Amino acid sequence: MVNLLIYNSRLNAWLQRNEWPVAKDTARYMIGCLLVLLAFGKVLAAEVKGLYSAEVLVAAADPFARQDAMKHGLIQVLVKVTGEENLMELQPVTRALKNPQAYVSSFSLASTEEQVPDGKGKLVEAKKLLVTFEQSAINKLIEDAWLPRWGSNRPTVLLWIAVETNDGRKLLSTDDEHPVIASLAKAAGLRGVSLLMPLMDLTDETAMAVSDVWGLFEEPVLQASQRYQADNVLMGRIYQSPTGDWYGHWRFLMKDQGLMFDGFSEQLDELALQTVGQMARLQAEEYAIIAGGMSSNDISITIDNVSSVADYANVTRYLEKLAPVKRAKIVNVKNTRVAYELETEGGVEQLEKAIDLGEQLTQVVTAARDPRGNVLLHYRWTSN
């Protein structure tokens, strides 16, 4: 097992110098997303929305606050899209932070009932800055900085969390209004991670004991997780010390690996951000592509069961949303079989990983090559 301590001094130092809180509306929205995922039955990868958008609270009366808030929003977006936290000192990023408005597509200000500290530390009325950055400009910045780019189709992570309460230890569920869930949901929004909570119904209670999660025992957790069909699983115990510090001990189950890491902080929100940030980095290492200096590759893919105009549009849209795909071009149509030529970054292995995250394309035969050495893929389309 790999023992990883969740701690990133550079990002934490930058955040401490630029303390811009996230709007509570965002946290409430993410908690809703966390719970609603269960309504769809079979859970695989999820399309994460808002990767190129950020929400930051600013002092309403401070004319200079918007510039700093947009800088903070740009950092939020870069971290979400790349999964990387060590990026503030990269030269292309440093240049971009001097003029974040150059990357802005749109922004608006909304009233809130919240307060933030002004330049003198006094609490003042806050506005919520909603800023969306131009996707192509952000992707070009990421490419210039040789950073990975992680697509919007991302793995879903099932959470098994044991907490210490006044009544003893318990496993958190969708029905719990626990601050740990709120903090993890907010962190998931900031890092672009898709989370899922267990129901903890009779089936779960029969299959899982709180001691299994508290002890980070892999086998019973994997067995209990099968019904949710999530891509990855995080189990852990979290507790608050008598001095008020928060501690978390985790095992992250991904691709037949059990990666262990620990975290601690004076603030629960910070511990949650450390935890989710570590998961984001590990998943981005598996699924993100580094486009800087990489030549494009052409890959042929045949899709069966494309039987309507809507299917044609949906298949093309689906393919072009995959992170490695720059362009999808139809080259042949015969009955319900459509052949595409894909212009990709990262090669066939990364393309197959991106496809495997979803459930709409099922592989018919394994990848092959034609006599000229071109990669041939064959999948079957499943409509929603």
C-alpha positions as CSV (number, residue, x, y, z in Angstrom):
1,M,0.0,0.0,0.0
2,V,1.1,3.6,-0.6
3,N,1.0,5.9,2.3
4,L,0.3,9.5,1.2
5,L,0.0,12.4,3.5
6,I,-2.5,14.9,2.2
7,Y,-0.7,18.2,2.4
8,N,0.1,20.7,-0.2
9,S,2.1,23.6,1.2
10,R,2.1,25.7,-1.9
11,L,-1.6,25.7,-2.5
12,N,-2.3,26.2,1.2
13,A,0.1,29.1,1.4
14,W,-1.6,30.7,-1.7
15,L,-5.0,30.2,-0.2
16,Q,-4.0,31.7,3.1
17,R,-2.7,34.8,1.2
18,N,-6.0,35.0,-0.8
19,E,-8.8,33.9,1.6
20,W,-11.9,34.1,-0.6
21,P,-14.8,32.1,0.8
22,V,-17.1,30.0,-1.4
23,A,-20.8,31.0,-1.4
24,K,-23.0,28.8,0.8
25,D,-25.4,28.3,-2.2
26,T,-22.6,26.3,-3.8
27,A,-22.3,24.0,-0.9
28,R,-26.0,23.4,-0.7
29,Y,-26.1,22.7,-4.4
30,M,-23.3,20.1,-4.1
31,I,-25.0,18.4,-1.2
32,G,-28.1,18.1,-3.4
33,C,-26.0,16.6,-6.2
34,L,-24.4,14.2,-3.7
35,L,-27.8,12.8,-2.7
36,V,-29.6,12.9,-6.0
37,L,-27.1,10.6,-7.7
38,L,-28.8,7.7,-5.9
39,A,-32.0,8.3,-7.8
40,F,-30.6,7.1,-11.0
41,G,-29.9,3.5,-10.0
42,K,-26.9,2.3,-11.8
43,V,-24.1,4.7,-11.1
44,L,-21.0,5.0,-13.3
45,A,-19.0,8.0,-14.4
46,A,-20.8,11.4,-14.1
47,E,-20.5,14.4,-16.3
48,V,-19.2,17.2,-14.0
49,K,-20.7,20.5,-14.8
50,G,-19.2,24.0,-14.3
51,L,-15.6,23.1,-14.7
52,Y,-14.8,26.4,-16.3
53,S,-16.9,28.5,-13.8
54,A,-16.2,29.7,-10.3
55,E,-18.1,31.4,-7.5
56,V,-16.3,33.7,-5.1
57,L,-17.6,36.1,-2.4
58,V,-16.3,39.6,-2.6
59,A,-16.6,42.7,-0.4
60,A,-19.4,44.7,-2.0
61,A,-18.0,48.1,-1.4
62,D,-14.4,47.3,-2.4
63,P,-13.7,48.5,-6.0
64,F,-10.4,46.4,-6.1
65,A,-12.0,43.2,-4.8
66,R,-13.3,42.0,-8.1
67,Q,-9.8,41.8,-9.7
68,D,-8.5,39.6,-6.8
69,A,-11.7,37.5,-6.8
70,M,-11.3,36.8,-10.6
71,K,-7.7,35.8,-9.9
72,H,-8.9,33.4,-7.2
73,G,-11.6,32.1,-9.6
74,L,-9.0,31.4,-12.3
75,I,-7.0,29.3,-9.8
76,Q,-10.2,27.4,-8.9
77,V,-10.9,26.6,-12.5
78,L,-7.3,25.6,-13.3
79,V,-7.2,23.2,-10.3
80,K,-10.6,21.7,-11.3
81,V,-9.7,21.2,-14.9
82,T,-6.2,19.8,-14.3
83,G,-6.5,18.0,-10.9
84,E,-3.2,19.7,-10.1
85,E,-2.6,22.0,-7.1
86,N,1.1,22.8,-7.7
87,L,0.6,25.2,-10.5
88,M,0.7,28.8,-9.1
89,E,4.5,29.1,-9.8
90,L,4.4,27.9,-13.4
91,Q,5.4,30.8,-15.7
92,P,2.3,30.7,-18.0
93,V,0.0,30.6,-14.9
94,T,1.9,33.4,-13.2
95,R,1.4,35.6,-16.3
96,A,-2.3,34.7,-16.6
97,L,-2.9,35.6,-12.9
98,K,-1.6,39.2,-13.7
99,N,-4.6,39.7,-16.1
100,P,-7.3,37.1,-15.3
101,Q,-9.9,39.2,-17.1
102,A,-8.3,38.2,-20.4
103,Y,-9.7,34.7,-19.9
104,V,-13.2,35.7,-18.7
105,S,-16.2,34.8,-20.9
106,S,-18.9,36.3,-18.6
107,F,-19.5,37.3,-15.1
108,S,-22.2,38.7,-12.8
109,L,-22.6,39.8,-9.2
110,A,-25.4,38.7,-7.0
111,S,-26.6,39.8,-3.6
112,T,-26.1,37.6,-0.6
113,E,-26.8,37.6,3.1
114,E,-23.2,36.7,3.9
115,Q,-20.2,38.8,5.1
116,V,-16.5,38.8,4.2
117,P,-13.6,40.6,5.8
118,D,-12.5,43.8,3.9
119,G,-8.9,44.9,3.6
120,K,-8.8,46.0,7.2
121,G,-10.2,42.7,8.5
122,K,-13.7,44.2,9.2
123,L,-16.7,42.1,8.3
124,V,-18.7,43.8,5.5
125,E,-21.5,42.9,3.1
126,A,-20.6,40.3,0.5
127,K,-21.5,40.0,-3.1
128,K,-21.3,36.7,-5.0
129,L,-19.1,36.9,-8.1
130,L,-20.2,34.3,-10.7
131,V,-17.5,34.1,-13.3
132,T,-17.2,31.8,-16.3
133,F,-13.9,31.5,-18.2
134,E,-13.5,30.9,-21.9
135,Q,-12.9,27.2,-22.3
136,S,-10.6,27.4,-25.3
137,A,-8.4,30.0,-23.7
138,I,-8.1,28.0,-20.5
139,N,-7.3,24.9,-22.4
140,K,-4.6,26.8,-24.3
141,L,-3.1,28.1,-21.0
142,I,-3.1,24.5,-19.7
143,E,-1.3,23.3,-22.8
144,D,1.2,26.1,-22.6
145,A,2.0,25.2,-19.0
146,W,2.3,21.5,-19.9
147,L,-0.4,20.7,-17.4
148,P,-2.8,17.7,-17.7
149,R,-6.4,18.4,-18.9
150,W,-9.1,16.2,-17.2
151,G,-12.4,16.0,-19.1
152,S,-15.8,16.5,-17.7
153,N,-16.7,12.8,-17.8
154,R,-15.3,11.8,-14.4
155,P,-15.4,8.7,-12.1
156,T,-18.0,8.6,-9.4
157,V,-16.5,8.0,-5.9
158,L,-18.6,6.1,-3.3
159,L,-18.0,7.4,0.3
160,W,-18.0,5.1,3.3
161,I,-17.3,7.4,6.3
162,A,-17.3,6.5,10.0
163,V,-17.5,9.4,12.4
164,E,-17.2,9.7,16.2
165,T,-20.3,11.1,17.8
166,N,-21.6,11.6,21.4
167,D,-23.5,8.4,20.9
168,G,-20.5,6.4,19.6
169,R,-19.3,5.6,16.1
170,K,-21.6,5.6,13.1
171,L,-21.6,5.4,9.3
172,L,-22.8,8.5,7.5
173,S,-25.6,8.1,5.0
174,T,-27.7,10.2,2.6
175,D,-30.1,11.0,5.5
176,D,-27.5,12.5,7.7
177,E,-27.2,16.3,8.0
178,H,-23.6,16.0,9.3
179,P,-21.0,18.8,8.8
180,V,-18.6,16.3,7.4
181,I,-21.0,15.7,4.4
182,A,-21.4,19.4,3.9
183,S,-17.7,20.0,3.9
184,L,-17.0,17.1,1.5
185,A,-19.7,18.3,-0.9
186,K,-18.3,21.8,-0.9
187,A,-14.8,20.5,-1.6
188,A,-16.1,18.3,-4.4
189,G,-17.5,21.4,-6.1
190,L,-14.1,23.1,-5.9
191,R,-12.2,20.1,-7.2
192,G,-14.7,18.8,-9.8
193,V,-15.1,15.4,-8.2
194,S,-18.3,13.4,-8.4
195,L,-19.3,11.9,-5.0
196,L,-21.9,9.4,-3.9
197,M,-23.2,8.6,-0.4
198,P,-24.6,5.1,0.6
199,L,-28.2,4.7,1.6
200,M,-27.3,2.8,4.8
201,D,-30.6,0.9,4.5
202,L,-31.2,-2.6,5.8
203,T,-29.1,-4.0,2.9
204,D,-26.1,-1.8,3.8
205,E,-26.5,-2.4,7.6
206,T,-26.4,-6.1,7.0
207,A,-23.4,-6.0,4.8
208,M,-21.3,-3.4,6.6
209,A,-20.3,-2.8,10.2
210,V,-19.0,0.5,11.4
211,S,-15.9,-1.3,12.6
212,D,-15.2,-2.4,9.0
213,V,-14.9,1.2,7.9
214,W,-13.2,2.5,11.1
215,G,-10.6,-0.2,10.6
216,L,-10.2,0.5,6.9
217,F,-10.9,-3.2,6.0
218,E,-11.0,-3.5,2.2
219,E,-12.9,-6.7,1.6
220,P,-16.2,-6.0,3.3
221,V,-16.3,-2.5,1.9
222,L,-15.8,-3.7,-1.6
223,Q,-18.5,-6.3,-1.2
224,A,-21.0,-3.7,0.2
225,S,-20.1,-1.3,-2.6
226,Q,-21.0,-3.6,-5.5
227,R,-24.7,-2.6,-5.4
228,Y,-23.8,1.0,-6.2
229,Q,-21.5,0.2,-9.1
230,A,-19.4,3.3,-8.5
231,D,-16.1,3.6,-10.3
232,N,-14.0,4.2,-7.1
233,V,-14.5,3.9,-3.4
234,L,-13.2,6.0,-0.5
235,M,-13.5,4.7,3.0
236,G,-12.3,6.4,6.1
237,R,-12.7,7.5,9.7
238,I,-12.8,11.1,10.8
239,Y,-12.8,12.6,14.3
240,Q,-12.2,15.8,16.2
241,S,-9.5,15.8,18.9
242,P,-10.1,17.4,22.4
243,T,-8.1,20.4,21.2
244,G,-10.5,20.9,18.3
245,D,-8.3,19.6,15.4
246,W,-9.8,17.4,12.8
247,Y,-8.2,14.1,11.7
248,G,-9.0,11.8,8.8
249,H,-7.5,8.4,7.9
250,W,-8.4,7.1,4.5
251,R,-8.1,4.2,2.1
252,F,-8.9,5.0,-1.6
253,L,-9.8,2.0,-3.7
254,M,-9.1,2.7,-7.4
255,K,-8.2,0.3,-10.2
256,D,-7.4,-2.6,-7.9
257,Q,-5.2,-0.4,-5.7
258,G,-5.7,0.5,-2.1
259,L,-4.0,3.9,-1.5
260,M,-3.8,5.0,2.1
261,F,-3.4,8.6,3.3
262,D,-4.0,10.8,6.3
263,G,-5.0,14.4,6.9
264,F,-5.4,16.9,9.7
265,S,-6.4,20.5,10.0
266,E,-7.9,22.9,12.5
267,Q,-10.8,23.4,10.1
268,L,-13.1,20.7,8.9
269,D,-13.5,22.4,5.5
270,E,-9.7,22.4,5.0
271,L,-9.5,18.7,5.9
272,A,-12.3,17.9,3.4
273,L,-10.5,19.9,0.7
274,Q,-7.3,18.1,1.4
275,T,-9.1,14.7,1.1
276,V,-11.0,15.5,-2.1
277,G,-8.0,17.2,-3.6
278,Q,-5.9,14.0,-3.1
279,M,-8.6,11.9,-4.8
280,A,-8.8,14.4,-7.7
281,R,-5.0,14.3,-8.2
282,L,-5.0,10.5,-8.2
283,Q,-7.9,10.2,-10.6
284,A,-6.4,12.9,-12.9
285,E,-3.2,11.0,-13.1
286,E,-5.2,8.1,-14.5
287,Y,-7.6,9.9,-16.8
288,A,-6.2,13.3,-17.7
289,I,-4.0,14.0,-20.8
290,I,-1.1,16.3,-21.3
291,A,-1.5,18.0,-24.6
292,G,1.6,20.3,-24.5
293,G,3.9,19.4,-27.4
294,M,1.9,16.3,-28.3
295,S,1.0,15.6,-31.9
296,S,-2.5,14.6,-32.9
297,N,-3.4,11.0,-33.6
298,D,-6.1,9.8,-36.0
299,I,-8.1,6.8,-34.7
300,S,-10.9,5.0,-36.5
301,I,-13.9,4.0,-34.5
302,T,-17.1,2.1,-35.6
303,I,-20.3,2.6,-33.7
304,D,-23.2,0.1,-34.0
305,N,-26.9,0.7,-33.1
306,V,-27.0,4.4,-34.4
307,S,-30.6,4.2,-35.6
308,S,-31.9,7.8,-35.7
309,V,-30.9,11.4,-36.4
310,A,-30.9,12.0,-32.7
311,D,-28.5,9.1,-32.2
312,Y,-26.2,10.6,-34.8
313,A,-26.1,13.9,-33.0
314,N,-25.8,12.3,-29.6
315,V,-23.0,10.0,-30.5
316,T,-21.0,12.8,-32.2
317,R,-21.6,15.0,-29.2
318,Y,-20.6,12.3,-26.8
319,L,-17.3,11.5,-28.7
320,E,-16.3,15.2,-28.9
321,K,-16.8,15.6,-25.1
322,L,-14.2,12.9,-24.4
323,A,-11.0,14.6,-23.1
324,P,-8.6,13.0,-25.7
325,V,-10.9,13.9,-28.7
326,K,-10.3,17.1,-30.5
327,R,-12.6,16.4,-33.4
328,A,-15.0,13.6,-34.5
329,K,-15.8,13.2,-38.2
330,I,-18.3,10.8,-39.8
331,V,-16.6,9.0,-42.7
332,N,-19.1,6.2,-43.5
333,V,-22.7,5.2,-42.7
334,K,-24.2,1.8,-43.4
335,N,-27.6,0.9,-42.0
336,T,-27.2,1.5,-38.2
337,R,-23.4,1.4,-38.3
338,V,-21.4,4.6,-38.4
339,A,-17.7,5.0,-38.9
340,Y,-15.9,8.0,-37.4
341,E,-12.4,9.3,-37.7
342,L,-11.2,10.8,-34.4
343,E,-8.5,13.4,-34.1
344,T,-7.1,12.7,-30.6
345,E,-4.5,13.6,-28.1
346,G,-2.9,11.0,-25.9
347,G,-3.3,7.9,-28.0
348,V,-5.7,4.9,-28.0
349,E,-5.1,3.8,-24.4
350,Q,-6.3,7.1,-23.0
351,L,-9.2,7.2,-25.4
352,E,-10.3,3.7,-24.2
353,K,-10.0,4.8,-20.6
354,A,-12.2,7.8,-21.2
355,I,-14.8,5.6,-23.0
356,D,-14.8,3.0,-20.3
357,L,-15.8,5.6,-17.7
358,G,-19.2,5.9,-19.3
359,E,-21.9,3.3,-20.0
360,Q,-23.2,4.5,-23.4
361,L,-20.5,2.8,-25.5
362,T,-19.8,-1.0,-25.1
363,Q,-16.8,-2.5,-26.7
364,V,-17.7,-5.1,-29.4
365,V,-14.2,-6.3,-30.2
366,T,-10.8,-5.3,-28.7
367,A,-8.7,-2.7,-30.5
368,A,-6.9,-3.8,-33.6
369,R,-4.9,-2.3,-36.4
370,D,-5.4,-2.3,-40.2
371,P,-2.6,-3.3,-42.6
372,R,-1.4,0.3,-42.7
373,G,-1.1,0.4,-38.9
374,N,-4.1,2.6,-38.2
375,V,-5.9,1.8,-34.9
376,L,-9.5,0.4,-35.3
377,L,-12.0,0.5,-32.5
378,H,-15.5,-1.0,-32.5
379,Y,-18.3,-0.1,-30.0
380,R,-22.0,-0.4,-29.7
381,W,-24.1,2.7,-28.7
382,T,-26.7,2.5,-26.0
383,S,-29.2,5.3,-25.9
384,N,-30.3,6.9,-22.7
